[in-house]
Amino acid sequence: MAQKKEFVNKLRTSGLRPTKQRILIAKNLFDRNKTFHFTIETLNKEINRKGKVRVALATVYNTVEAFTKAGYLKEILTSKSKSYYDTNIKSHHHFYDEGTKKLTDIDYNQVKLSKVPTPPKGKKIKNLEVVIRIEN
């Protein structure tokens, strides 16, 4: 019951009404022991494959976007047209396997950068994340 309250709080702080479908999405995202990397499509398939409640793709998309804006999820771009999301919101890097289309976390301290460009005037660097593409 405490977990359901946590999901409801995350939904409300993300500006969403806690419907049955959205609570199911939150449970699928945050009721895990390990980091979860996903696309909207893979999350939608997982939820609708095992769920008794049918959840529309638009509901999944809007809920994930609201969680991302609220800081509960991190978006990782792997190409111009493909976004993955991550439940681990701490600063870290990723391996992206182009064959399996899977992301794997890399500890932030395992990547050492010797030189970072100066940001444009009036701007500051908020975060630096590296995606290393791998293949067989």
C-alpha positions, 0 to 999 in steps of 0.5 A, a space after each residue: 500500500 505504501 508503494 501505491 501511495 508513492 506512485 500516486 505522489 509521483 503522478 501528482 507531482 508530475 502534474 497527472 491525475 492518478 488513474 488506474 492506467 497511470 498507476 500501472 505505468 508507474 508500478 512498471 517503471 519504479 517497482 524494480 530492483 535494477 535500472 530499467 532502460 526502455 523505449 515508449 514502444 517496449 514499455 507499452 508492449 510490456 504493460 499491455 502483455 501482462 496487464 489486465 487493464 488495457 493502456 493506450 499508447 498515448 497514455 504511456 507516452 504522456 505519462 513517461 513525458 510527464 515523469 521525465 519533465 518532473 525529473 523521475 526519468 532520464 531521456 537518452 537519445 540514441 539517434 535523431 528519431 529514437 529515445 530511450 528512457 532510464 529510471 536511473 536519474 543519477 549522472 552516468 554514461 551508457 553503452 548502446 549496443 547497436 545490434 541488440 538495441 540495449 543500453 547498459 549503464 557505465 559508472 560516471 567515474 569510469 569515463 575520463 574526459 581531458 577537455 570539454 569545450 567552453 559553452 556559448 556565452 551566457 550558458 553553463 554546462 548542466 550535465 555531461 553524458 556519454 553514449 558509447 556505441 558498441 557492435 559485434 
